[in-house]
Amino acid sequence: MRFKHIIITAAMAVLFGVVVAGCSGSATNKTATQAPPVLPVTENPIKNTSVLAGLAITNAAVENNVDPATKKAISDRLQVSFKNGSTATMSGFEIYYKMTDVKTKKTEAYYLKLTGLTLNPGETKTIDFNNGHGAGQYPENIYSLYRTSKNEVTFDIEVSAAGFKLATAQATKSVGTSEKQD
């Protein structure tokens, strides 16, 4: 009887170890691949007062988006293209965007540091807020005004690069909820 108890205890310990290892490995992998949560902010934290020209937003879209490389339609998202018109490399990027429901006047704003992003002289890059992974893809709040309002929503967008004047743009989501693939 005692031998049987030892075997059952050992089997349970092995099983517990496998389950715990499986859970912790799974959780670690899941956390490593998930985008960090994006929460609304109450004020714009960008404090850029530079007057040095060079940064320009060349396109801002929230619907009828197009992949800049393939020129094919992609699902709707906040997509911002900007260009470095200076002779210096730009870094230290930040973005702030405020959404306004045109009908209800409700607003919601978001801020992100675009860590690791650089822009060489004359270069144009496009970034997407689609919870994707990889270069130029950033998290979005899937419960935002953009995704939940059936009304027209306007976006006021501000991009900052260290040492350069802010670049601004607007984009508009038409009446209805966000589309999928165009």
C-alpha positions as CSV (number, residue, x, y, z in Angstrom):
1,M,0.0,0.0,0.0
2,R,2.8,2.4,0.9
3,F,4.5,1.7,-2.5
4,K,1.3,2.5,-4.3
5,H,1.0,5.8,-2.5
6,I,4.6,6.7,-3.4
7,I,3.9,5.9,-7.1
8,I,0.7,8.0,-7.2
9,T,2.4,10.9,-5.4
10,A,5.3,10.8,-7.9
11,A,3.0,10.6,-10.9
12,M,1.0,13.6,-9.5
13,A,4.2,15.6,-9.0
14,V,5.3,14.9,-12.6
15,L,1.9,15.8,-14.0
16,F,1.8,19.0,-11.9
17,G,5.3,19.9,-13.2
18,V,4.2,19.4,-16.8
19,V,1.0,21.4,-16.3
20,V,2.8,24.3,-14.6
21,A,5.6,24.3,-17.2
22,G,3.1,24.3,-20.0
23,C,1.1,27.1,-18.4
24,S,4.1,29.3,-17.7
25,G,5.5,28.7,-21.2
26,S,2.2,29.4,-22.8
27,A,1.7,32.6,-20.8
28,T,5.2,33.8,-21.5
29,N,4.8,33.3,-25.2
30,K,1.4,34.9,-25.3
31,T,2.6,38.0,-23.4
32,A,5.7,38.4,-25.6
33,T,3.5,38.5,-28.8
34,Q,0.6,40.6,-27.5
35,A,0.7,44.4,-28.2
36,P,0.7,46.5,-25.0
37,P,-2.7,48.0,-24.1
38,V,-3.5,51.4,-25.5
39,L,-5.5,53.6,-23.2
40,P,-7.0,57.0,-23.8
41,V,-5.1,60.1,-22.4
42,T,-6.7,63.2,-20.9
43,E,-4.1,65.6,-22.3
44,N,-1.5,65.9,-25.0
45,P,1.9,65.1,-23.4
46,I,3.9,66.3,-26.4
47,K,5.9,69.4,-25.4
48,N,7.7,70.1,-28.7
49,T,8.3,73.9,-29.3
50,S,10.8,73.6,-32.1
51,V,10.4,75.8,-35.2
52,L,12.8,73.9,-37.4
53,A,10.9,72.7,-40.5
54,G,11.5,69.3,-42.0
55,L,8.8,66.9,-40.8
56,A,5.7,66.7,-42.9
57,I,2.7,64.3,-42.8
58,T,2.1,63.4,-46.5
59,N,-1.0,61.2,-45.9
60,A,-3.4,60.4,-43.0
61,A,-6.2,57.9,-43.5
62,V,-8.6,55.9,-41.3
63,E,-10.6,54.2,-44.1
64,N,-10.0,53.0,-47.6
65,N,-6.4,52.3,-46.7
66,V,-3.8,51.1,-49.1
67,D,-0.6,49.2,-48.5
68,P,2.2,51.6,-49.6
69,A,4.4,48.7,-50.8
70,T,1.8,46.7,-52.8
71,K,-0.7,49.5,-53.5
72,K,-3.5,47.0,-52.6
73,A,-6.5,47.7,-50.3
74,I,-6.0,46.8,-46.7
75,S,-8.4,46.8,-43.7
76,D,-9.3,50.2,-42.2
77,R,-7.0,51.6,-39.6
78,L,-5.3,54.8,-38.6
79,Q,-2.4,55.0,-41.1
80,V,0.0,58.0,-41.2
81,S,2.7,58.6,-43.7
82,F,5.4,61.2,-43.0
83,K,8.5,62.5,-44.7
84,N,11.8,63.9,-43.6
85,G,12.4,67.0,-45.7
86,S,15.6,68.0,-43.8
87,T,19.2,67.0,-44.2
88,A,19.4,65.3,-40.7
89,T,18.2,61.9,-39.5
90,M,15.0,62.2,-37.4
91,S,14.3,60.2,-34.3
92,G,12.5,60.6,-30.9
93,F,9.1,60.3,-32.6
94,E,5.8,60.7,-30.7
95,I,2.2,60.7,-31.9
96,Y,-0.9,62.2,-30.4
97,Y,-4.3,61.8,-32.0
98,K,-7.7,63.0,-30.9
99,M,-11.0,61.6,-32.2
100,T,-14.2,63.5,-32.2
101,D,-17.6,62.0,-32.8
102,V,-19.2,64.7,-35.0
103,K,-22.7,64.0,-33.9
104,T,-22.3,63.5,-30.1
105,K,-19.2,65.7,-29.7
106,K,-17.6,62.9,-27.6
107,T,-13.8,62.9,-27.8
108,E,-11.1,60.4,-27.1
109,A,-7.3,60.9,-27.4
110,Y,-4.3,58.6,-27.6
111,Y,-0.6,59.1,-27.3
112,L,2.3,56.8,-28.2
113,K,6.1,57.1,-28.3
114,L,7.2,55.5,-31.6
115,T,10.2,53.8,-30.1
116,G,13.0,52.8,-32.4
117,L,11.6,54.7,-35.4
118,T,14.1,56.8,-37.4
119,L,13.6,58.7,-40.6
120,N,16.6,59.4,-42.9
121,P,16.9,62.7,-44.9
122,G,14.4,62.6,-47.8
123,E,12.8,59.3,-46.5
124,T,9.1,58.7,-46.2
125,K,7.6,56.0,-43.9
126,T,4.1,54.9,-43.3
127,I,3.0,53.6,-39.9
128,D,-0.2,51.6,-39.1
129,F,-2.2,51.3,-35.9
130,N,-3.6,47.8,-36.3
131,N,-2.2,45.8,-33.4
132,G,0.1,44.1,-35.9
133,H,3.7,43.1,-35.3
134,G,6.8,44.3,-37.0
135,A,8.3,47.6,-38.2
136,G,5.8,50.4,-38.6
137,Q,2.9,48.6,-36.8
138,Y,1.6,49.9,-33.6
139,P,-1.2,49.0,-31.1
140,E,-4.7,50.5,-31.2
141,N,-7.6,50.3,-28.8
142,I,-10.2,48.1,-30.4
143,Y,-12.8,49.7,-28.1
144,S,-12.0,53.2,-29.2
145,L,-14.5,55.7,-30.5
146,Y,-13.1,55.0,-34.0
147,R,-14.2,51.3,-33.8
148,T,-17.4,51.7,-31.9
149,S,-19.1,54.9,-33.1
150,K,-21.5,54.7,-36.0
151,N,-21.2,58.4,-36.5
152,E,-18.7,60.4,-38.5
153,V,-15.4,60.6,-36.5
154,T,-12.7,63.1,-37.2
155,F,-9.1,62.6,-36.2
156,D,-6.7,65.5,-35.4
157,I,-3.2,64.0,-35.6
158,E,0.1,65.5,-34.4
159,V,3.5,63.9,-35.0
160,S,6.6,65.1,-33.3
161,A,10.3,64.3,-34.0
162,A,13.0,65.5,-31.6
163,G,14.3,68.9,-32.6
164,F,11.8,69.5,-35.5
165,K,8.5,71.4,-35.8
166,L,5.4,69.4,-35.2
167,A,3.5,68.0,-38.2
168,T,-0.3,67.9,-38.2
169,A,-3.1,66.4,-40.3
170,Q,-6.7,65.4,-40.2
171,A,-8.5,62.3,-41.3
172,T,-12.2,61.3,-41.2
173,K,-14.2,58.1,-40.7
174,S,-17.5,58.3,-42.5
175,V,-20.8,57.3,-41.0
176,G,-20.9,53.6,-40.0
177,T,-18.6,51.4,-38.1
178,S,-15.1,50.5,-39.4
179,E,-14.9,48.4,-42.5
180,K,-12.8,45.2,-42.8
181,Q,-11.0,44.7,-46.1
182,D,-11.9,47.2,-48.9
